[in-house]
Amino acid sequence: MGKMIHIKVLVAVTAVAVGLASVATPASAASNAPLGYQLMCLKTPSECRGGGASSVQATSGIMGTLARINSKVNAQIRPKNDGAQDVWSVDVRSGDCEDYALTKRHELIKSGVPASSLSIAYVKTRSGEGHAILVVKTNNGNYVLDNLNASVRPLSQTGYRIISASGANPMVWS
């Protein structure tokens, strides 16, 4: 009896994930969010909302907030690889790059930064490794919050090559 319930739950979760993955978007312009992100959104939909302005003014106050949250989250999360199963989580004690990016996004939104100005990006590092970062769109260009770097830097100075990134609607990636 217990196995049947687990199978039904697994089928239901899979059906919802497939439904999320089939968001109608032009194939040339957008793609679906990574499966780990979609599954996290099923558990915590409040973390997967957009809204607000698509960019922020790069004032000294905003830049200070970015630096403060980047440092705080980098210090509070202990690096830990997910292994074979890619689990995306917010506000964790240990995690990998996407957990840092999601937690920084969460903290910035709590601080008043509009969700639509924040993008999670999957990038390739200079050495060719896959990595997730948080990008903040400002009137002065895009800035990166990264667990591999203590400072907030312009995207153009990171050496990263963006493979895909979330848009104003975090469920749609391009």
N, C-alpha and C positions, 0 to 999 in steps of 0.2 A: 504494500500500500504506500509506504513512504517513498519508494523509488518512482512510483507512478506520479506522485505529486511533484517530485523534483524534475521529472521529465516534462510535465506540463508547464512548470515554471520556466524551464530552459527553453521550451518551444515558444512560450509567450515573450520572453526577453529577446529571443532571436527574431521573432516576428516584428517586434517594435524596433529593434536595431536595423532590420532590413527596411522597415518603413522609413526610418530616419535617413537611411542611406539612399533612399530613392527620391530625395527632395528634387523637384523639377528645376533644373538650372541649365543654361546653355553649356553644352559640353566643351566648347572652346574657351569659355570665360571662367567657369567655375567647376569645382569638384566637391565631393562630399568631405565632411570633416573626418579625420582619422577615427577608426573604429573605437580605440581607447577613449577618445574624447566623447564620441557618441554615447558610449556606455556610461561614462561619468555623468553626462547630461541626463540620462534616464534616472540616475540615483539622486542627483542634485541639480534640477533644472534651473534653479535660481542662479547658478554659476555660468549659465550658457545663454544669457540674454545680452542683447545689444542695447542701443539707445543713446540719445544725447548727440552732441556735436561730433563730427567725424575727425576733428583735430582740436588741439588746445594751443593756446598762446604759450610760447616758451619763455615765460616770465621767470624771474629769479625764484619766486615762490614755488612754481611748478617744478622747476629743475631741482630745487632743494628737496621737494617731496619725492621725486623720482630717485634721487641719490639716497635719501633716508630709507625708503622702502627697499631699494635694491640691497643696501647693506644689511638691513634688518633681516630680510628673508634669507639672504646668503648665509648669515650667521645662525639662524634658527633651524635650518634644515641640514641634517647630516646626509652627505652623498651616499646613495645606495641604488645600485642597478636593479631594475625589476626582474631581470633575467629573461626567460622566454616569454612570459606573459607581460604585455605592456599595459600597466595599470596607471591611469591618469587620476590624480587626486589633488585636492586643495587643502591647505592648512595642515600639513603633515609634519612629523618630527624627522622623518628620513624619506628620501625620494631621489628621483633622477630629474633631468633637465626640465621635462614638461611639468613636473610637480612644482618646481621653482617658479616657472613662468606662470602657471595657473594661480599660485599663491600670491605672486606679485600683482597679477591682474585683480584678484580679489581685494587686496589691500589698497590698491590705487582707486578702485571704484568706491570702497568705503571712505576714502579720503576726498571724494568728490570729483575724481577724474571721470569724464564720460566714457562709458563702456565702448562706444563706437569709435573712439580714438585709439583703442588698444587692440593689437593683433598678436595672436600667437603665430609664430613662424617656425616652420621646419626648414633648417638650413644645412648646408654642408660646410664644415670648417675648412681651413686651408689644407689640412691633412686628409680631407675627404670623409671625415666622420659625420654621421647624422647627429643633429643637435637641435633642441628647441629653445627659443628665446621669446621674450616679450618685446614688441615694438610699439613705441608711442609715437603717434603722428602729431607733429607740431607745425606751426606756421614757419618754423625754422628748419624743417626737415624731420626725418625719422630718427628716433633715439632708441637704443637697445639697452634693456635690462637683462643681465646675463649672469648665470651662476659661475661662469668661467672667468669673469672679470669683475673686479670690485668697483670700477667706475662706470658711469652711464656715458655711453659714447654714441656719436652719430653712426648710423648703420653703415655709411660709406667708409668708415674707418675700422670696421671689424674684420674685413677679409672674408666674411661669410657670403655664401651664394644661396639666396632664397630658392627653395624648391617649391614650397606651397605656404600659404598663409591664410588665416581667417580674415574675413572682411567685417563690415559694419554689423552684419548678421553673423555671429560666431559659428553658426552651423554651416555656413557656405564658405568654402576655401577656394582659392585660385592658385 
